[in-house]
Amino acid sequence: MRNLGSHRYKLPKPAQSWIDQHKTRLIYFGAIATDQIVQYLPFGRPWTEALSFVKGLTPIDGREVNIRIYRDFSALRSYQVHNFRQLLHKSLEEGSTT
């Protein structure tokens, strides 16, 4: 994403917005969610083709498949633990209000 340079401003507005979100949200966790920008990355074409292929396979059966790129295993674990804690907190709050 850093190598996009000024070319980034030639991308569609949704892709530009997605890159901005990464600066404040996902980069903190060492992650890149590619669902909005994969087609603009150097390896985008083969990844897009692979995603299209797997959508027809069992157990995917047409579900949306997204790819994230993590800096390392620690970044993956940190991101997953963060999301799990948010879900747990939300679940506990909802449980106490019923």
C-alpha distances in whole Angstrom, upper triangle without the diagonal:
4,5,5,8,11,10,8,12,14,12,15,15,15,11,11,13,11,8,11,12,10,10,14,15,13,11,14,15,13,12,9,11,10,13,12,9,10,12,9,8,10,12,12,16,17,16,17,20,21,20,23,25,25,26,29,30,32,31,28,31,28,27,23,21,17,15,13,12,13,13,17,20,21,18,19,22,21,19,22,25,24,24,27,29,28,29,32,33,33,35,37,37,38,41,43,43,45
4,5,6,10,10,9,12,14,14,17,17,17,14,13,15,14,10,12,14,11,11,14,16,14,12,15,16,14,14,12,15,14,17,16,13,14,16,12,11,12,15,15,19,21,19,21,24,24,24,26,29,29,29,33,34,36,35,32,35,32,30,27,24,21,19,16,14,15,14,18,21,22,19,20,24,23,21,24,27,25,26,29,30,29,31,34,34,35,37,39,39,40,43,44,45,47
4,5,9,9,9,12,14,14,17,18,18,15,14,17,16,12,15,17,15,14,18,19,18,15,18,20,17,16,14,16,15,18,17,13,14,15,11,10,10,13,14,17,19,19,20,23,24,24,26,28,29,30,33,34,36,36,33,35,33,31,28,25,22,20,18,16,17,16,20,23,24,21,23,26,26,24,27,30,28,29,32,33,33,34,37,38,38,40,42,42,43,46,48,48,50
4,6,5,5,9,10,10,13,15,15,12,11,14,13,10,13,16,14,14,18,19,18,16,19,21,18,17,14,16,14,17,15,11,12,13,9,9,10,13,13,16,19,18,19,22,23,23,25,27,28,28,32,33,35,35,32,34,31,30,26,24,21,19,18,17,19,18,22,25,26,23,24,28,27,25,28,30,29,29,32,34,32,34,37,37,37,40,42,42,43,45,47,47,49
4,5,6,8,10,11,15,15,17,14,12,15,15,12,13,16,15,14,18,20,19,17,20,22,20,19,17,19,17,20,17,14,16,16,12,12,14,17,17,20,22,22,22,25,27,26,28,31,32,32,35,37,39,38,35,37,35,33,29,28,24,23,21,20,21,20,24,28,28,25,26,30,28,27,30,32,30,31,34,35,34,36,39,39,39,41,44,43,44,47,48,48,50
4,5,6,8,10,13,14,16,13,11,14,15,13,14,17,17,16,19,21,21,19,22,25,23,22,19,21,19,21,18,15,17,17,13,14,16,19,19,21,24,24,24,27,28,28,29,32,33,33,36,38,41,40,37,38,35,34,30,29,26,25,24,22,24,24,27,31,31,28,29,32,31,29,32,35,33,33,36,37,36,37,41,40,40,43,45,44,45,48,50,49,51
4,5,5,7,11,12,14,12,10,14,15,12,14,17,17,17,20,22,21,20,23,25,23,21,18,19,17,19,16,13,15,14,10,12,13,16,16,18,21,21,20,23,25,25,26,29,30,30,33,35,38,38,34,36,33,32,28,27,24,23,22,21,23,24,27,30,31,28,29,32,31,29,32,34,33,32,36,37,35,37,40,40,40,42,45,44,45,48,49,49,51
4,5,5,9,10,11,8,7,10,11,9,10,14,13,14,17,18,18,17,20,22,20,19,16,16,15,16,13,10,13,13,9,11,13,16,15,18,21,20,19,23,24,23,25,28,29,28,32,33,36,35,32,34,31,29,25,24,21,20,19,19,21,21,25,28,29,25,26,29,28,26,29,31,29,29,32,34,32,33,37,37,36,39,41,41,41,44,46,45,47
4,5,8,8,11,9,7,10,12,10,11,15,15,15,18,20,20,19,22,24,23,22,19,19,17,18,15,13,16,15,12,14,17,20,18,20,24,23,22,25,27,26,27,30,31,31,34,36,38,38,34,35,32,31,27,26,24,23,22,22,24,25,29,31,32,28,29,32,31,28,31,34,31,31,34,36,33,35,38,38,37,40,42,41,42,45,46,46,48
4,7,9,11,10,9,12,14,13,14,17,18,18,21,22,22,22,25,27,25,23,20,20,18,18,15,13,15,14,11,14,16,19,17,18,22,22,20,23,26,25,25,29,30,29,32,35,37,37,33,34,31,30,27,26,24,23,23,23,26,26,30,33,34,30,31,34,33,30,33,36,33,33,36,38,35,37,40,40,39,42,44,43,43,47,48,48,49
4,6,8,6,6,10,11,10,12,15,15,17,19,20,20,20,23,24,23,21,17,17,14,14,11,9,12,11,8,11,14,16,14,16,19,19,17,20,23,21,22,25,26,26,29,31,34,33,30,31,27,26,23,22,20,20,20,20,23,24,28,30,31,28,28,31,30,27,30,33,31,29,33,35,32,33,37,37,36,38,41,40,40,43,45,45,46
4,6,5,6,9,10,11,13,15,16,17,20,20,20,21,24,25,24,22,18,17,15,14,10,10,13,12,10,14,17,19,16,17,21,20,17,21,23,21,21,25,26,25,28,30,33,32,29,29,26,25,21,21,19,20,20,22,24,26,29,31,32,29,28,32,31,28,29,32,30,29,32,34,31,32,36,36,34,37,40,39,38,42,43,43,44
4,5,5,6,9,10,11,12,14,16,17,18,19,20,22,24,23,21,18,17,15,14,11,11,15,14,13,16,19,21,18,20,23,22,20,23,25,23,24,27,28,26,29,32,34,33,29,30,27,25,22,22,20,21,21,22,24,26,29,31,32,28,28,31,30,26,28,31,29,27,31,32,29,30,34,34,32,35,37,36,36,39,41,40,41
4,5,5,6,9,10,11,12,15,16,16,16,18,21,22,21,19,15,14,13,11,7,9,13,13,12,15,19,20,17,19,22,20,18,21,23,20,21,24,25,23,26,29,30,30,26,27,23,22,18,19,16,17,18,19,22,24,27,29,29,25,25,28,27,23,25,28,26,24,27,29,26,27,31,31,29,31,34,33,33,36,38,37,38
4,5,5,6,9,10,11,13,15,15,15,16,19,20,19,16,13,11,10,10,6,6,10,10,9,11,15,16,14,16,19,17,15,19,20,18,20,23,23,22,26,28,30,29,25,27,23,22,18,18,15,15,15,17,19,21,24,26,27,23,23,26,25,22,24,27,25,24,27,29,26,27,31,31,30,32,35,34,34,37,39,39,40
4,5,5,6,9,10,11,13,14,15,15,18,20,19,17,14,13,13,13,9,9,12,13,11,13,17,18,16,19,22,20,19,22,24,22,23,27,27,26,29,31,33,32,29,30,27,25,22,21,18,18,17,18,20,21,25,27,27,24,24,27,26,23,25,28,25,24,28,29,27,28,32,32,30,33,36,35,35,38,40,39,41
4,5,5,6,9,10,11,12,13,14,17,18,18,16,14,13,13,13,9,10,14,15,14,16,19,21,18,21,24,21,20,24,25,22,24,27,27,26,29,31,33,32,28,30,27,24,21,20,17,18,17,18,20,21,25,27,27,23,23,26,24,21,23,26,23,22,26,27,24,25,29,28,27,30,32,31,32,35,36,36,37
4,5,5,6,9,10,10,10,12,14,15,15,13,10,9,9,9,7,8,11,13,12,13,17,18,16,19,21,18,17,21,22,19,21,24,24,23,27,28,30,28,25,27,24,21,18,17,14,14,13,15,16,18,21,23,23,20,20,22,21,18,20,23,20,19,23,24,22,23,27,27,25,28,31,30,30,33,35,35,36
4,5,5,7,9,10,10,10,13,14,14,12,9,9,10,11,9,8,11,13,11,12,16,17,15,19,21,18,18,22,23,21,23,26,25,25,29,30,32,30,27,29,26,24,20,19,16,15,13,14,15,16,20,22,22,19,19,22,21,18,21,23,21,20,24,25,23,25,28,28,27,30,33,32,33,36,37,37,39
4,5,5,7,9,10,10,12,15,15,13,12,12,13,14,12,12,15,17,15,16,19,21,19,22,25,22,22,26,26,24,26,29,29,28,32,33,34,33,30,32,29,26,23,22,18,18,16,17,17,18,22,24,23,20,20,23,21,18,21,23,21,20,24,25,23,25,28,27,26,30,32,31,32,35,36,36,38
4,5,5,6,7,9,11,12,13,12,10,10,12,13,11,12,15,17,16,17,20,21,20,23,25,22,21,25,25,23,25,28,27,26,30,31,32,31,27,30,27,24,21,20,16,16,14,15,16,17,20,22,21,17,18,20,18,15,18,20,17,17,21,21,19,21,24,23,23,26,28,27,28,31,32,32,34
4,5,5,5,5,8,10,10,8,7,8,10,12,11,11,13,16,15,15,18,19,18,21,23,20,20,24,24,21,24,27,26,25,29,30,31,29,27,29,27,24,20,19,15,14,12,12,12,13,17,19,18,14,15,18,16,13,16,18,16,16,20,20,19,21,24,24,23,26,28,28,29,32,33,33,36
4,6,7,6,8,10,10,10,10,12,14,16,14,14,16,19,17,17,20,21,20,24,25,23,23,27,27,25,28,30,29,29,33,34,35,33,30,33,30,28,24,23,19,18,15,14,14,14,18,20,19,15,17,19,17,15,18,20,17,18,22,22,20,23,26,25,25,28,30,29,31,34,35,35,37
4,7,7,7,10,11,11,12,13,15,17,16,16,19,22,20,20,23,24,23,27,28,25,25,29,29,27,29,32,31,30,34,34,35,33,31,33,31,28,25,23,20,19,16,16,16,16,19,21,19,15,17,19,16,14,17,18,15,16,20,19,18,20,23,22,22,25,27,26,28,31,32,32,34
4,6,6,8,10,9,10,10,14,15,15,16,18,21,20,20,23,23,22,26,27,23,24,27,27,24,27,30,28,27,31,32,32,30,28,30,28,25,22,20,17,16,13,14,13,14,17,18,17,13,14,16,13,11,14,15,12,12,16,16,14,17,20,19,19,22,24,24,25,28,29,29,32
4,5,5,6,5,6,8,11,13,13,14,15,19,18,17,20,20,19,23,24,20,21,25,24,21,25,27,25,25,29,29,29,28,25,28,26,23,20,18,14,13,10,10,10,11,14,15,14,10,11,13,11,9,12,14,11,12,15,16,15,17,20,20,20,23,25,25,26,29,30,31,33
4,5,5,5,7,9,12,15,15,14,16,19,18,16,19,19,19,23,24,21,22,26,25,23,26,28,27,27,31,31,32,30,28,31,29,26,23,20,17,15,11,10,9,9,12,14,13,10,12,14,12,10,14,16,14,15,18,19,18,21,23,23,24,26,28,28,30,32,33,34,36
4,6,7,10,12,15,18,18,18,19,23,22,20,23,23,23,27,27,24,25,29,28,26,29,31,29,29,33,33,34,32,29,33,31,28,25,23,19,17,14,13,11,11,13,14,12,9,11,13,10,9,13,14,12,13,17,17,16,19,21,21,22,25,26,26,28,30,31,32,35
4,5,9,11,14,17,18,18,19,22,22,20,22,22,22,26,26,22,24,27,25,24,27,29,27,27,31,30,31,29,27,30,29,26,23,20,17,15,11,11,8,8,10,11,9,6,8,9,7,6,10,11,9,11,14,15,15,17,19,19,21,23,24,25,27,29,30,31,33
4,7,10,13,16,17,16,17,20,19,17,19,19,19,23,23,20,22,25,24,22,26,27,26,26,30,29,30,28,26,30,29,26,23,20,16,14,10,8,6,5,8,10,9,5,8,10,9,8,12,13,13,14,17,18,18,20,22,23,24,26,28,29,30,32,34,35,37
4,6,9,12,14,13,13,17,17,15,17,17,17,20,20,17,19,22,20,19,22,24,22,23,26,26,27,25,23,26,25,22,19,16,13,10,6,5,4,6,9,11,11,7,7,11,10,8,11,14,13,13,16,18,17,19,22,23,23,25,27,28,29,31,33,34,36
4,6,9,10,9,10,14,13,12,14,14,13,17,17,14,16,19,18,16,20,22,20,21,24,25,26,25,22,25,23,20,17,15,11,8,5,5,7,9,12,14,14,11,11,14,14,11,14,17,16,15,18,20,20,21,24,25,25,27,29,30,30,33,35,35,37
4,6,8,8,9,12,13,12,15,14,13,16,17,13,14,17,16,14,17,19,18,18,22,22,23,22,19,22,20,17,13,11,7,6,4,7,9,12,14,15,16,13,12,15,15,12,13,17,16,14,18,20,19,19,23,24,23,25,28,28,28,31,33,33,35
4,6,5,5,9,10,9,12,11,9,12,13,10,10,14,13,11,14,17,16,16,20,21,22,21,18,21,18,16,13,10,7,6,6,7,11,14,16,18,19,16,15,18,18,15,17,20,19,18,21,23,22,23,26,27,26,28,31,31,31,34,36,36,38
4,6,6,9,11,11,14,13,10,13,14,11,9,13,13,10,12,15,15,14,18,19,21,20,16,18,16,13,10,8,6,6,8,11,14,17,19,20,22,19,17,20,20,17,18,21,20,18,21,24,22,22,26,27,26,27,30,31,30,33,35,35,36
4,6,8,9,10,14,14,11,13,15,13,11,15,16,13,15,18,18,17,20,22,24,23,20,21,18,16,13,12,9,10,11,13,16,19,21,23,24,21,19,23,22,19,20,24,22,20,23,26,24,24,28,28,27,29,32,32,32,34,37,36,37
4,6,5,7,11,11,8,11,13,11,10,14,15,13,15,18,19,18,22,23,26,25,22,23,20,19,15,14,11,10,11,12,15,17,20,22,24,20,19,23,23,20,22,25,24,22,25,28,26,27,30,31,30,32,35,35,35,37,40,39,41
4,5,5,8,8,5,8,10,7,7,11,12,10,13,15,16,16,19,21,23,23,20,21,19,18,14,12,10,9,10,11,14,16,19,21,23,20,19,22,23,20,21,25,24,23,26,28,27,27,31,32,31,33,36,36,36,38,41,41,42
4,6,8,8,4,6,9,8,7,10,12,11,12,15,17,17,20,21,24,24,21,22,19,19,16,14,13,12,14,14,18,20,23,25,27,24,23,26,27,24,25,29,28,26,29,32,30,31,34,35,34,36,39,39,39,41,44,44,45
4,7,8,6,8,12,11,10,13,15,15,16,19,20,20,23,25,28,28,24,26,23,22,19,17,15,14,15,15,18,19,22,25,27,23,23,27,27,24,26,29,28,27,30,33,31,32,35,36,35,37,40,40,40,43,45,45,46
4,5,5,8,10,10,10,13,14,14,17,19,20,20,24,25,27,27,24,26,24,23,19,17,15,13,13,12,15,16,19,22,24,21,21,25,25,22,24,28,27,26,29,31,30,31,34,36,35,37,40,40,40,43,45,45,46
4,6,8,9,10,11,13,15,16,18,19,20,22,25,26,28,29,26,28,26,25,22,19,17,15,15,14,17,18,20,23,25,23,23,26,27,25,27,30,30,29,32,34,34,34,37,39,38,40,43,43,43,46,48,49,50
4,6,6,6,9,11,11,13,15,16,17,19,21,22,25,25,23,25,23,22,20,17,15,13,14,12,16,17,19,21,24,22,21,25,26,24,25,29,29,28,30,33,32,33,36,37,37,38,41,42,42,44,47,47,48
4,6,5,6,9,10,10,12,14,15,16,19,20,23,24,21,22,20,20,17,14,13,11,13,13,16,18,20,22,25,22,21,25,26,23,25,28,28,27,29,32,31,31,35,36,35,37,40,40,40,42,45,45,46
4,5,5,6,9,10,11,12,14,16,18,19,23,23,20,22,20,20,17,15,15,14,16,16,20,21,23,25,28,26,24,28,29,27,27,31,31,30,32,35,34,34,37,39,38,39,42,43,42,45,47,48,48
4,5,5,6,9,10,10,12,14,16,17,20,21,19,20,19,19,17,15,14,13,15,15,19,21,22,24,27,25,23,27,28,26,27,30,31,29,31,34,34,34,37,39,38,39,42,43,42,44,47,48,48
4,5,5,6,9,10,11,12,15,16,19,19,16,18,17,16,14,11,11,9,12,12,16,18,20,21,24,22,20,23,25,23,23,27,27,25,28,31,30,30,33,35,34,35,38,39,39,41,44,44,44
4,5,5,6,9,10,11,13,15,18,19,15,17,15,15,12,10,10,10,13,14,18,21,22,24,26,24,22,25,27,24,24,28,28,26,28,31,30,30,33,35,34,35,38,39,38,40,43,43,44
4,5,5,6,9,10,12,13,17,18,15,16,14,15,14,12,13,13,16,17,21,23,25,26,29,27,24,28,29,27,27,31,31,29,31,34,33,32,36,38,37,37,41,42,41,43,46,46,46
4,5,5,6,9,11,11,14,15,13,14,13,14,13,10,11,11,14,15,19,22,22,23,26,24,22,25,27,25,24,28,29,27,28,32,31,30,33,36,35,35,39,40,39,41,44,44,44
4,5,5,6,9,10,13,14,11,12,11,11,9,7,8,9,12,14,18,21,22,22,25,23,21,24,25,23,22,26,26,24,26,29,28,27,30,33,31,32,35,36,35,37,40,41,41
4,6,5,7,10,13,14,11,11,9,11,10,9,11,12,16,18,22,25,26,26,29,27,24,27,29,26,25,29,30,27,29,32,31,30,33,35,34,34,38,38,37,39,42,42,42
4,6,6,7,11,13,10,11,10,12,12,11,13,14,18,19,23,26,26,26,29,28,25,28,30,27,26,30,31,28,30,33,33,31,34,37,35,35,39,40,39,40,44,44,43
4,5,5,8,9,7,9,9,10,10,8,11,12,16,18,21,24,24,24,27,25,22,25,27,25,23,27,28,25,26,30,30,28,31,33,32,32,36,37,36,37,41,41,40
4,6,8,9,6,6,5,6,7,7,11,13,16,19,22,26,26,26,28,26,23,26,28,25,23,27,28,25,26,29,29,27,30,32,31,31,34,35,34,35,39,39,38
4,7,9,7,5,6,9,10,11,14,16,20,22,25,29,29,29,31,30,27,29,31,28,27,30,31,28,29,32,32,30,32,35,33,33,37,38,36,37,41,41,40
4,6,6,6,8,10,12,11,15,16,20,22,25,28,28,27,30,29,25,27,30,27,25,29,30,27,28,32,31,29,31,34,33,32,36,37,36,37,40,41,40
3,5,5,9,10,13,12,16,18,21,23,25,29,28,27,30,29,25,27,29,27,25,28,29,27,26,30,30,28,30,33,32,30,34,36,34,35,38,39,38
4,6,9,9,12,11,15,17,19,22,24,28,27,25,28,27,23,24,27,25,22,25,27,24,24,27,27,25,27,30,29,27,31,33,31,32,35,36,35
4,6,5,8,8,12,14,17,20,22,26,26,24,27,26,22,24,26,23,21,24,26,23,23,27,26,24,26,29,28,27,30,32,30,31,35,35,34
4,6,9,10,14,17,20,23,26,29,29,28,31,29,26,27,29,27,25,28,29,25,26,29,29,26,29,31,30,29,32,34,32,33,36,36,35
4,6,9,12,15,19,22,25,28,29,28,31,29,25,27,29,26,24,28,28,25,26,29,28,26,29,31,29,29,32,33,31,33,36,36,35
4,6,10,13,16,20,22,26,26,26,28,26,22,24,26,23,21,24,24,21,22,25,24,22,25,27,25,25,29,30,28,29,33,33,32
4,7,10,13,17,19,23,24,24,26,23,20,22,24,20,19,23,23,19,21,24,23,21,24,26,25,25,29,29,28,30,33,33,33
4,7,10,13,16,20,21,20,22,20,17,20,21,18,17,21,21,18,20,23,22,21,24,26,25,25,29,30,29,30,34,34,34
4,7,10,13,17,18,18,20,17,15,17,19,15,15,19,19,16,18,21,20,20,23,25,24,25,28,29,28,30,33,33,34
4,7,10,13,15,15,17,15,12,16,17,14,14,18,18,16,19,22,21,21,24,26,25,26,29,30,30,32,35,35,36
4,6,10,11,12,14,11,9,13,14,11,12,15,15,14,17,19,19,19,22,24,24,25,28,29,29,31,34,34,35
4,7,9,10,12,10,9,12,13,12,13,16,17,16,19,21,21,22,24,26,26,28,30,31,32,34,36,37,38
4,5,7,9,6,6,10,10,9,11,14,14,15,17,19,20,21,23,25,25,27,29,30,31,33,35,36,38
4,7,8,6,8,11,11,11,13,16,16,17,19,21,22,23,25,26,28,29,31,32,34,35,37,39,40
4,5,5,7,9,10,11,13,15,16,17,19,20,22,23,25,26,28,29,31,32,34,35,37,39,40
4,5,5,6,9,10,11,12,14,16,16,18,20,21,22,24,26,27,28,30,32,33,35,37,38
4,5,5,6,9,10,10,12,14,15,16,18,20,21,22,24,25,27,28,30,31,33,35,36
4,5,5,6,9,10,11,12,14,15,17,19,20,21,23,24,26,27,29,30,32,34,35
4,6,5,6,9,10,11,12,14,16,17,18,20,21,23,24,26,27,28,30,32,34
4,5,5,6,8,10,10,12,14,15,16,18,20,21,22,24,26,26,28,30,32
4,6,5,6,9,10,11,12,14,15,16,18,20,21,23,24,26,27,29,31
4,6,5,6,9,10,11,13,14,16,17,18,20,21,23,24,26,28,29
4,5,5,6,9,10,11,12,14,15,16,18,20,21,22,24,26,27
4,5,5,6,9,10,10,12,14,15,16,18,20,21,22,25,26
4,6,5,6,9,10,11,12,14,15,17,19,20,21,23,25
4,5,5,6,9,10,11,12,14,15,17,18,20,22,23
4,5,5,6,9,10,10,12,14,15,16,18,20,21
4,5,5,6,8,10,10,12,14,15,17,19,20
4,5,5,6,9,10,11,12,14,16,17,19
4,5,5,6,9,10,10,12,14,16,17
4,5,5,6,9,10,10,12,14,16
4,5,5,6,9,10,11,13,15
4,5,5,6,9,10,11,13
4,5,5,6,9,10,11
4,5,5,6,9,10
4,5,5,7,9
4,5,5,7
4,6,6
4,6
4
